[in-house]
Structures are given as C-alpha cells and as structure tokens.
Amino acid sequence: MVVVVGGGLAGLVAAESLQALGAGPGEASLPRVILVEAAGRAGGVVETIRRGGWLIERSADNFLAARPEGMALVDRLGLTDELISVFEPARRALVYRAGRTFPVPSGFRLLAPGLAAGIEGTEILSAEGKARLLAERNVPPKPTAPGDRGDESLESFALRRLGREAFDRLVQPLVAGIWTADPARLSMAAACPEFLRMEKEHGSLSAAEEARLGDLGTAHRAEGARYGQFVTLASGMGTLPERLAERIEASGVERRRAAVTTLERRPGGAWRVSFDRAVAGTDAIEADGVILALRAPIAARLMATADASLAADLAGIEYASSAVVVLGYAREQVAHPLDAAGVVVPRIEGRRSLAVSFSTSKFPGRAPEGHVLLRVFLGGALDPERHLLDDEQLVALAREELAAIVGASGPPKLVEIARWPAAMPQYHLGHLDRLERMTRRLDTLPGLALAGAAYEGVGIPQVIASGQAAARRVMAGLRVSG
Ligand SMILES: Cc1cc2nc3c(=O)[nH]c(=O)nc-3n(C[C@H](O)[C@H](O)[C@H](O)COP(=O)(O)OP(=O)(O)OC[C@H]3O[C@@H](n4cnc5c(N)ncnc54)[C@H](O)[C@@H]3O)c2cc1C
C-alpha cells in the first residue's frame, strides 16, 4: 500500500502515476493507493470559481506549454479541445512608470536584453540605463572554479550584467510577478539556471539570445511567440485537478479527507501514517510507501520524528505570502486599453501592488459581455504583511492601485479575494545544496518520496513532473523490497 499525503496537483499526479506504473507490464499487482487530503476539495493552490458569467482564477491562470508535462496531462484527461493560448494582441507585458504603462522592450526576456532596437526605443529606461543594458555583451562572464555551481543571487547577477536601472525597472518587477521573491536572496542556480548557462556558454546573455533566435528561425522571432506558449483551459485551470481527482478515483485510488499529523518509521521498514481524525474506521495506516506532496514546512513537521536531519532541511525552505484581489468592472469603467497580458510594477515606483493581470485580455469567457476582469497581486517576500489586511482594506487598496495604474473608476461589479499565506516556495541561495543533502537522506529512507513546488520548479509542468518522479521512486523501492 502507498499513501499519498496532499491532494494538490503534485499529490494527484503522484497517485495517478502510481496507478499507471502499477498497471505496467511486469508488475505483479497494482498497489493499493490512498490519497489523504486535509481540505474538502482537491487541487490545493489551483482553484477556479465560476459565478454569474465570471470565471475567476484564485491562483494559477495558465501554464507553460513548452514543457511536455502539462500538455500531456491535459491530453490524458481528454481536455485538449479546451486548450486556449493567450490572445494574440495580449502577448506582451507592460511596465508601470510614473503614472503610465509601457511595453517591455521588444525581445527582453526576464534577464536577457533582447533586440537593440527594442532597448533603444523604450521609454522605461533613461539614456544611461539603455547604454548600460546594451553594453551587456561586453561584460565578461563571472569566473567560476571547477566544481563551483557559480550560484549567485538574481539581484547580484542582474546588477553585474544589466546594470542598476534595468534591474530596478525591468528585472525586479518581472521577477516579483513570477516568484513574489526577494531578488537579493533568490538563487540563480535554482530559479534561473538557463541564464547562468547562457553566460557561461556564450560569454554574454546578448550573444546567447542571438544564437537562440538564430536557431529558432524567423517564424519564432516575433515578440509575442513566447506568450503564445502559455495556455489555459476554457473552463479554467481548476478543471485540471477536478478531472484528475475523478480519474484517479475511477481507477481505484481511495480518497480520504483528513490532515496527516505524524509519520513514523516502523522497525520492519513500513511507514505509519496518522490522521487528525478517524476515517473509514481508523486514524492511522501502515504503508509500504509514502509520498509527501505538501508544502515543505508541513512535510518538515511530519518528518520530525522519522528523520530530524531531513526535517531540518525541509523546514529551511522559506515561503512567501501574497493575496490576489480579483475585481470585475464594466468595460467603460476602465480607461486603459488593456492591450497586454498585464502590467508589472517596479518596487522603486513606491506603489503597493506587484502586478495586475488583465484576465479578459488574455483569455475568452472570463467575464460577462461588456465587462473586464483584473487580478491585482499584493504582498510577496518584500511586503510580507500585506496579505494580512482585512477584506475591506485589501479591496480598497486594490481599487486604489487600479485607479492609478489602469484608470479604473467606480465600484467594481465583482470582488473576490484569494489569500495565499506561505504558499510560494522561495529558492534561496543554497537551495541546490539543500536538495542534494535531502536526496542523500532520502536514499536512506526507502519507500519515502517528496513531491510538490518546493523543490525543482514552482510552475505547473514542473510540479506535475515532481509527482511523477516521486511515484517512480516509491514504485522502484517497492519492487526492491517486494
Ligand atoms: C498566487 C499564485 C499564482 C500562481 N500562478 C501560477 C501560474 O500562473 N502558472 C503556473 O504554472 N504556476 C502558478 N503558480 C504555482 C502553482 O500553482 C503551484 O506551484 C502548484 O499548484 C503547487 O502544487 P502542489 O501540489 O505542490 O502544492 P499545493 O497546491 O499547496 O498542495 C498541497 C496540498 O496539501 C494539502 N495538505 C496540507 N497539509 C496537509 C496535511 N497535514 N495532511 C493532508 N493534506 C495536507 C493542502 O490542503 C493542499 O491541497 C501560482 C501559485 C500561486 C500561489
């Protein structure tokens, strides 16, 4: 028997994979799989609310199609017909500056400078800022000793290669919009290894980007191609865990609603999983395998008695909190053309929001005819208390931000608040060393695996991959011991 703890996307996928692997050729018998989830609903962070013609994403509203795991899951669930990508005109992001919004320079990609013409033409940067960004190709790569990971904070990397102004006005707000992170602590090696590799292999990000675009060919050079890689489901991201939960149940996974409170290793190597309440007549199960698909601090608490060293490393993974205030307006209440996926707000602007996502500009069916839906992101690692404001204060704040950023006026027609306390793992400096130590500890704990956003990627495809890898690890352990 295998117990999966946590019914977020990682846990659901882990349960699905256990069933699939168990049914594979050469397998003697399907393991009994029990999924234990504390909440009444599967999906964890991912949740869609559908109400009176509005479709509200409480967290994730799309995922990257370039990695195969998300698309393959959509296919397995028979949802391919529901796939939609970001509307062509919205395939760009804006940056707020002094009461106005400007497009991110053409081709600029998180840390890679992009096209010279785009940089020269932007109103986001001063002449000095542009010159410094254009000089990126002349900045020598940071020397690294053999065996050295070359880890560095995202802030240090960006300042060194792109200069202060590009960091403050482009990199910082774009990064805040993705990881809600403190760039001075975010690990390049863990969060953005691609850009470290670009520097190492090509000498500069500019040269690496030119090589990449050359390889892709002109068809893909269009500025919007990247945003076209982000997809969602017509009925919302929540359909993914909803359907997956149905599918695994139909294939024999037992679902139990309870919070797991402790995990003990029994002398024979089995795992005893205890719940906060009796379900199906028992408040504990003995299992051959356990997958913890939980946020790291919760996994740390469960592991405390079974392995103090693994628990300490899990507890060391920090999380950021945020709130998403979703407001719906009649179209004429918002002055801005909303001709983008959204707008990010540099911290040096002194505003209180991190970003605003234009849901109705990105995807169809998010609001009743003649209305727009906007999601305001507040909080994050650099503003940790913001999500604690009461509902009234949060909505007032979001309305003020929308008034200033996109010229929204009058009372919203729809209000929904999603609070995310300690929901976004932060891959701080040393994250990869921590993962290595954890892998060594796990090697001494057969039958146990970890899955979820805390380890090797926060995006939905990476989280799916983590669930699949955890299932493979546990099944391999069962084969050895069986
Ligand atoms: C605001 C926000 C916006 C995001 N936007 C995007 C996006 O646009 N695109 C993208 O790709 N990614 C996005 N992400 C990231 C992505 O949604 C998450 O990384 C992913 O959904 C995490 O899944 P998970 O299964 O690891 O964790 P979770 O979803 O946190 O699941 C953990 C589950 O464990 C359960 N649990 C907790 N304690 C116990 C216990 N003791 N016993 C049993 N069960 C327990 C919880 O109830 C929960 O269901 C976003 C995240 C946030 C917070």
The ligand as an SDF file (V2000), in Angstrom:
LIG
                    3D

 53 58  0  0  0  0  0  0  0  0999 V2000
   -0.9840   33.1170   -6.3590 C   0  0  0  0  0  0  0  0  0  0  0  0
   -0.3190   32.0500   -7.1760 C   0  0  0  0  0  0  0  0  0  0  0  0
   -0.3170   32.1350   -8.5690 C   0  0  0  0  0  0  0  0  0  0  0  0
    0.3010   31.1440   -9.3470 C   0  0  0  0  0  0  0  0  0  0  0  0
    0.2630   31.2500  -10.7130 N   0  0  0  0  0  0  0  0  0  0  0  0
    0.8100   30.2580  -11.4730 C   0  0  0  0  0  0  0  0  0  0  0  0
    0.6800   30.2770  -12.8990 C   0  0  0  0  0  0  0  0  0  0  0  0
    0.0400   31.1740  -13.4800 O   0  0  0  0  0  0  0  0  0  0  0  0
    1.2560   29.2610  -13.6090 N   0  0  0  0  0  0  0  0  0  0  0  0
    1.9260   28.2190  -13.0080 C   0  0  0  0  0  0  0  0  0  0  0  0
    2.4350   27.3330  -13.6980 O   0  0  0  0  0  0  0  0  0  0  0  0
    2.0370   28.1620  -11.6510 N   0  0  0  0  0  0  0  0  0  0  0  0
    1.4880   29.1400  -10.8810 C   0  0  0  0  0  0  0  0  0  0  0  0
    1.5740   29.0690   -9.5040 N   0  0  0  0  0  0  0  0  0  0  0  0
    2.2890   27.9270   -8.9020 C   0  0  0  0  0  0  0  0  0  0  0  0
    1.4890   26.6260   -8.8760 C   0  0  0  0  0  0  0  0  0  0  0  0
    0.1030   26.8600   -8.8660 O   0  0  0  0  0  0  0  0  0  0  0  0
    1.8690   25.8240   -7.6220 C   0  0  0  0  0  0  0  0  0  0  0  0
    3.2850   25.7070   -7.5430 O   0  0  0  0  0  0  0  0  0  0  0  0
    1.2820   24.4140   -7.5880 C   0  0  0  0  0  0  0  0  0  0  0  0
   -0.1170   24.4270   -7.8290 O   0  0  0  0  0  0  0  0  0  0  0  0
    1.5990   23.7640   -6.2470 C   0  0  0  0  0  0  0  0  0  0  0  0
    1.0620   22.4590   -6.1670 O   0  0  0  0  0  0  0  0  0  0  0  0
    1.4720   21.4740   -5.0030 P   0  0  0  0  0  0  0  0  0  0  0  0
    0.7010   20.2190   -5.2030 O   0  0  0  0  0  0  0  0  0  0  0  0
    2.9480   21.3930   -4.8930 O   0  0  0  0  0  0  0  0  0  0  0  0
    1.0400   22.2100   -3.6330 O   0  0  0  0  0  0  0  0  0  0  0  0
   -0.3840   22.6680   -3.0480 P   0  0  0  0  0  0  0  0  0  0  0  0
   -1.2660   23.1060   -4.1400 O   0  0  0  0  0  0  0  0  0  0  0  0
   -0.0360   23.6240   -1.9610 O   0  0  0  0  0  0  0  0  0  0  0  0
   -0.9860   21.3270   -2.4230 O   0  0  0  0  0  0  0  0  0  0  0  0
   -0.6860   20.8310   -1.1530 C   0  0  0  0  0  0  0  0  0  0  0  0
   -1.9330   20.1270   -0.6090 C   0  0  0  0  0  0  0  0  0  0  0  0
   -1.6230   19.5280    0.6510 O   0  0  0  0  0  0  0  0  0  0  0  0
   -2.7630   19.6360    1.4930 C   0  0  0  0  0  0  0  0  0  0  0  0
   -2.3020   19.4730    2.8930 N   0  0  0  0  0  0  0  0  0  0  0  0
   -1.6240   20.3610    3.6550 C   0  0  0  0  0  0  0  0  0  0  0  0
   -1.3750   19.8290    4.8660 N   0  0  0  0  0  0  0  0  0  0  0  0
   -1.8670   18.5700    4.8700 C   0  0  0  0  0  0  0  0  0  0  0  0
   -1.8770   17.5030    5.8310 C   0  0  0  0  0  0  0  0  0  0  0  0
   -1.2980   17.6420    7.0420 N   0  0  0  0  0  0  0  0  0  0  0  0
   -2.4810   16.3340    5.5060 N   0  0  0  0  0  0  0  0  0  0  0  0
   -3.0630   16.1800    4.2850 C   0  0  0  0  0  0  0  0  0  0  0  0
   -3.0750   17.1560    3.3360 N   0  0  0  0  0  0  0  0  0  0  0  0
   -2.4770   18.3280    3.6160 C   0  0  0  0  0  0  0  0  0  0  0  0
   -3.2930   21.0150    1.1770 C   0  0  0  0  0  0  0  0  0  0  0  0
   -4.6440   21.1420    1.5880 O   0  0  0  0  0  0  0  0  0  0  0  0
   -3.1050   21.0750   -0.3450 C   0  0  0  0  0  0  0  0  0  0  0  0
   -4.2370   20.6060   -1.0350 O   0  0  0  0  0  0  0  0  0  0  0  0
    0.9540   30.0450   -8.7080 C   0  0  0  0  0  0  0  0  0  0  0  0
    0.9550   29.9550   -7.3090 C   0  0  0  0  0  0  0  0  0  0  0  0
    0.3240   30.9350   -6.5370 C   0  0  0  0  0  0  0  0  0  0  0  0
    0.3260   30.8010   -5.0350 C   0  0  0  0  0  0  0  0  0  0  0  0
  1  2  1  0
  2  3  1  0
  2 52  2  0
  3  4  2  0
  4  5  1  0
  4 50  1  0
  5  6  2  0
  6  7  1  0
  6 13  1  0
  7  8  2  0
  7  9  1  0
  9 10  1  0
 10 11  2  0
 10 12  1  0
 12 13  2  0
 13 14  1  0
 14 15  1  0
 14 50  1  0
 15 16  1  0
 16 17  1  0
 16 18  1  0
 18 19  1  0
 18 20  1  0
 20 21  1  0
 20 22  1  0
 22 23  1  0
 23 24  1  0
 24 25  2  0
 24 26  1  0
 24 27  1  0
 27 28  1  0
 28 29  2  0
 28 30  1  0
 28 31  1  0
 31 32  1  0
 32 33  1  0
 33 34  1  0
 33 48  1  0
 34 35  1  0
 35 36  1  0
 35 46  1  0
 36 37  1  0
 36 45  1  0
 37 38  2  0
 38 39  1  0
 39 40  1  0
 39 45  2  0
 40 41  1  0
 40 42  2  0
 42 43  1  0
 43 44  2  0
 44 45  1  0
 46 47  1  0
 46 48  1  0
 48 49  1  0
 50 51  2  0
 51 52  1  0
 52 53  1  0
M  END
$$$$
